[in-house]
Amino acid sequence: MLGFLNLNKPAGLTSHDCVAKIRRQLKIKRVGHGGTLDPAATGVLPIAVGSATRLLSYLPQQKAYRATVRFGVKTTTDDLEGEVIAKIATPQLTLQEILPLLPQFKGKIEQIPPQYSAIQRGGKRLYELARKGEKVEVPSRIVEINGIEVLGFQGGEYPELELNINCGPGTYIRAIARDLGDILGVGGTLASLTRTLSCGFAIENSLSFEEIASQLKTGEFEPTPPAIALKHLSKITLSAEQSRRWCMGQRLSLKEIQALELERDCQTIQVIDPKRIFLGLGNIIKGTEGLVLTPKIVIGSVGIN
């Protein structure tokens, strides 16, 4: 089995738990995931099966989340899973006060990840150090927020703001909730999080564990082929003989390849055979003989006739 599946992760499971469960369901050992979700979070968790695990880093990087920020509350983890360290009722807070602040979170911004995160310092995860009571200075990072849209606002003692956030990789939504609360001077924490887009997979097309089990029972289950998951990459079509040579690790001059379907300035591309079968990923580089196609990740078989 080779390909990807769009899992709708339920709350209460780690991403590692989900991988283990998919292994049991599909009866396959080689399974990986793209982009960790916290246990309390739900939504899109891309899963790769078989040799597709080697392709995870080449999937689209953009992500989208539906997040609820609760104001007046600060926690150790910047979400409701942590210990409450400050709590101040803020019934006076209005949406009109919040709206002018949101542009500060758009574009490329500097962000300090939560103390409880999977970032490594000295060979250990930050959450491991935090659980031991060790206070570690977390270095800031530059992340990119492409858009923030307000979906709703609920007033009260501890008002809640629902947002749709489109962002690049490495963005911590918990940090946005924390920082927005700090700017307002009332504190804030992430109350709920659903990932709606990741690695090109949307929540509208995601499958629950129950739906996967049902499809397996009826024989309808089919993973998403690599060529579809990687459709954002250009393609190049090889002849049968070129496919055989490329799968054996040989470099091919672009002068000898017909039916080019790529822009010359692209680097990593999909490589397919005459039957439109995905063979893997290649690189376009400049050689002494001009542009050449070199193997990067070979998935297909060398036994091509």
PyMOL commands that set and color helices and strands:
alter all, ss='L'
color gray80, all
select helices_A, chain A and resi 15-26+50-58+95-105+126-131+173-184+203-205+209-218+226-229+240-247+254-256
alter helices_A, ss='H'
color red, helices_A
select strands_A, chain A and resi 3-9+31-33+42-49+63-71+73-75+84-87+107-111+120-121+124-125+141-154+160-167+188-198+201-202+235-237+252-253+260-261+268-272+278-287+290-298
alter strands_A, ss='S'
color yellow, strands_A
deselect
rebuild
show_as cartoon
